[in-house]
Amino acid sequence: MAAKRTTTPRTTKKTTTAPAEPDKCATCKGSGLVAVAVRVGRRHRNVGQQEGFCLACFGTGNATSD
């Protein structure tokens, strides 16, 4: 017959780490939007700017991993 255990097995605590924040997109600085010039007329005059979709991060604000 095997000897009886006199101590209880030790349990290890699981350490939870916070998920890492993804890097912000350098083009839009994390907002997902960029300023786009609005052009009108035959001569393509600039009449102002509007918000546009950031093509570097596809509007997420997170940097792409290359």
C-alpha positions in Angstrom: 0.0 0.0 0.0 1.2 3.5 -0.9 2.1 6.0 1.8 -0.5 8.7 2.5 0.1 12.3 1.6 0.4 14.5 4.5 0.4 17.9 2.6 -2.1 19.3 0.3 -1.1 20.1 -3.3 -0.3 23.7 -3.9 -2.3 25.7 -6.3 -0.8 28.5 -8.4 -2.6 31.7 -8.8 -3.2 32.8 -12.3 -2.1 36.3 -13.0 -4.3 38.2 -15.3 -2.6 40.8 -17.5 -4.5 43.6 -19.1 -4.7 43.4 -22.9 -2.1 45.5 -24.6 -3.4 48.7 -26.2 -2.9 48.6 -30.0 -0.8 51.4 -31.4 -2.5 54.4 -32.9 -2.5 55.1 -36.6 0.1 57.7 -37.5 -2.0 59.1 -40.4 -5.2 59.9 -38.5 -3.7 59.9 -35.0 -6.2 57.3 -33.8 -9.4 59.1 -34.8 -10.1 57.1 -38.0 -10.8 60.3 -40.0 -8.7 62.6 -42.1 -9.3 65.9 -43.8 -10.0 65.7 -47.5 -9.9 68.7 -49.8 -13.1 69.4 -51.7 -12.6 70.5 -55.3 -15.2 71.9 -57.7 -15.5 73.3 -61.2 -13.5 72.8 -64.3 -10.3 74.2 -62.8 -10.7 72.1 -59.7 -10.7 75.0 -57.2 -10.4 74.1 -53.5 -13.6 75.2 -51.7 -13.0 73.6 -48.4 -12.4 70.4 -46.5 -14.5 67.5 -45.3 -13.9 64.5 -43.1 -12.8 61.4 -44.9 -12.2 57.8 -44.2 -8.5 57.0 -43.2 -7.2 54.6 -45.8 -4.2 53.6 -43.7 -6.2 52.0 -40.9 -9.6 51.7 -42.6 -11.3 53.9 -40.0 -10.4 51.8 -37.0 -7.7 54.1 -35.6 -5.3 51.3 -34.9 -2.0 50.9 -36.7 -1.7 48.1 -39.1 0.8 45.4 -38.4 3.3 44.8 -41.1 
